[in-house]
């Protein structure tokens, strides 16, 4: 925990001395969005070791049903030592597991400095064991940015190759652009063949370029390509020090960012 007597720079140096994993906020669209998201995450889990899901989506939008989870805790419960963080992670075959963070995301802007620092320490503890941290978020809740989505250095939209998938993907991308997101990765799911997937992406990319102006990066097909490898390759473009600090630093400063967004 950051002591109040420490200066800001010293506190951040101590907090970020351990390099975090690749952190990606993931959105899924289409008729079976949760199933599509789960399938994509499971594939990433087969391609990369030690994948943890922070599930921010609530209720039916969460991945609980997709993985047979019934209830469970939330990362916020670890603040008062009601449960250790490890006990809150729900098992998923092939992954480190799924950790619900809906309540933690809602509470973070309201926490005092001590409790926010404690929450970040819990996240950092998880990062030491994780290669990929995927923040699963709902496309229906982008009217106000969450701290976890805002803090993630990368965002991936998994778009079902259908009319509904395209419509929801465009709306999601437009909302993220309005929040100041600089670029997005897109993976296509459910296409019958490569040509259909590429044509779907090209139509979406053209629509977004014309009406939104946000660059989209082709990440591949969920069923055929190395999605983890594409995300890892892009993450290497960041300077090492920036890559180490980005996620936790942005979470640490979320209250100021939220106030800035609200006033804007």
C-alpha positions, -999 to +999 in steps of 0.1 A: +000+000+000+013+035-008+020+054+023+006+089+024+040+103+033+056+091+001+058+114-028+038+104-058+068+094-080+083+072-053+050+055-047+044+048-084+079+034-088+074+009-060+039+000-073+050-006-109+083-023-104+068-057-114+060-058-152+023-065-158+010-088-185-005-078-218-039-063-209-067-061-234-103-049-230-125-073-250-159-066-265-180-091-284-210-086-307-236-106-325-265-130-317-245-150-292-220-124-280-212-141-247-206-175-263-184-158-290-164-140-263-159-172-243-148-190-275-123-163-283-109-162-248-105-200-247-086-199-280-063-172-266-058-195-236-046-223-259-023-199-277-008-182-246-002-195-211-016-180-179-047-161-192-069-144-166-103-128-173-115-098-154-153-099-161-167-065-158-200-072-175-230-077-152-259-101-152-267-119-185-239-099-202-213-116-181-195-148-190-209-166-159-234-187-179-210-194-207-187-211-182-213-226-159-206-202-130-235-195-106-229-165-085-196-159-067-178-129-053-162-098-067-127-083-065-141-056-043-146-081-015-108-085-012-105-049+001-119-057+035-101-091+036-134-109+035-119-133+010-084-137-004-081-127-041-073-163-051-105-176-037-125-151-058-111-164-091-136-189-106-122-219-125-123-221-163-107-250-182-075-240-199-074-206-182-062-192-149-099-184-144-125-157-143-127-129-117-158-108-115-150-071-112-183-054-118-186-040-082-149-030-082-153-010-114-183+009-100-166+016-067-131+026-079-139+063-085-153+065-049-125+049-031-101+069-009-064+068-017-056+040+008-083+016-004-075+024-041-039+015-034-050-017-018-071-026-048-042-020-071-020-042-050-044-070-054-044-066-091-006-064-092-005-097-072-026-113-100-004-098-127+026-115-113+010-149-122-005-138-155+006-135-191-026-122-205-052-102-186-085-099-206-111-074-194-144-086-207-168-057-210-204-053-223-210-032-254-242-020-238-225-001-210-203+023-229-223+053-222-198+059-193-163+045-195-152+020-169-118+023-152-107-011-164-117-004-200-101+030-199-069+017-183-064-012-207-036-003-232-054-023-260-090-030-270-102-059-291-137-061-307-147-096-316-173-091-343-197-119-354-198-120-392-235-111-394-257-081-399-263-078-361-226-084-354-216-055-378-243-031-364-232-037-328-195-036-337-199-002-354-219+012-324-192-002-300-164+013-320-182+047-323-187+048-285-150+040-278-139+067-303-160+092-284-142+083-253-109+091-269-097+056-278-068+059-303-071+026-322-088-008-320-081-044-329-109-064-346-112-102-348-140-118-369-159-148-356-183-172-373-173-165-410-177-195-433-144-190-449-114-165-450-128-145-479-160-139-461-142-128-429-119-104-448-148-089-468-167-084-435-137-066-419-131-045-450-168-033-450-166-025-413-132-008-416-145+014-445-176+024-426-156+033-395-130+052-415-156+073-433-179+081-404-157+077-372-121+082-383-107+055-360-081+031-374-089-006-371-063-033-370-071-067-385-063-093-358-076-124-376-103-150-374-112-164-340-115-199-354-084-199-376-057-174-365-033-168-336-052-140-319-028-140-289+002-137-312-013-108-331-020-089-298+015-097-284+032-086-316+014-052-314+022-048-277+059-050-285+055-016-303+053+001-269+084+013-251+092-013-223+087+012-195+054+024-208+042-011-213+051-020-177+033+010-162+003+016-184-026-004-169-019+003-132-010+039-138-042+046-156-062+028-129-044+049-102-053+081-120-089+070-128-107+095-105-090+124-122-097+110-157-133+104-148-137+139-136-121+153-167-144+132-190-175+143-170-166+180-172-158+177-209 
